[in-house]
Amino acid sequence: MLSIDFFGFADAGENVLLLPDGRIVVGGLARNSVDGYGVARINP
């Protein structure tokens, strides 16, 4: 399990991509004082 917190508010992963080399890309809602979009790449 992995938890990523962008700004300290409730965030939500909405899109997941598994790359051929095993890396994972996650994108979704990243809340601050306004709603934004966050992207994270995880290297296993």
PEWO-V737327 format. One record per residue. N is the residue number from 1. RES is the residue in one small letter. SS is DSSP state (H for helix, E for strand, C for the rest). PSI is psi in degrees with one decimal (* if undefined). D_FIRST is the distance of its C-alpha to the first C-alpha in whole Angstrom. Layout:
N|RES|SS|PSI|D_FIRST  N|RES|SS|PSI|D_FIRST
This chain:
1|m|C|140.1|0  2|l|C|134.7|4  3|s|C|129.0|7  4|i|C|126.5|10  5|d|C|114.6|13  6|f|C|-45.8|17  7|f|C|3.4|19  8|g|C|-0.7|18  9|f|C|179.2|19  10|a|C|121.2|17  11|d|C|162.4|16  12|a|E|121.6|15  13|g|E|125.5|13  14|e|E|-25.0|16  15|n|E|136.7|17  16|v|E|134.3|14  17|l|E|125.7|16  18|l|E|116.4|16  19|l|C|155.6|18  20|p|C|-27.4|20  21|d|C|6.0|19  22|g|C|-11.0|16  23|r|C|154.5|15  24|i|E|133.9|13  25|v|E|128.2|15  26|v|E|135.5|14  27|g|E|151.6|16  28|g|E|-167.5|17  29|l|E|129.1|19  30|a|E|107.8|19  31|r|E|137.1|21  32|n|C|-130.6|23  33|s|C|-16.6|27  34|v|C|160.9|27  35|d|E|136.5|25  36|g|E|-168.9|24  37|y|E|134.1|21  38|g|E|147.2|18  39|v|E|135.5|17  40|a|E|139.6|15  41|r|E|125.8|15  42|i|E|125.7|12  43|n|C|107.4|13  44|p|C|*|12
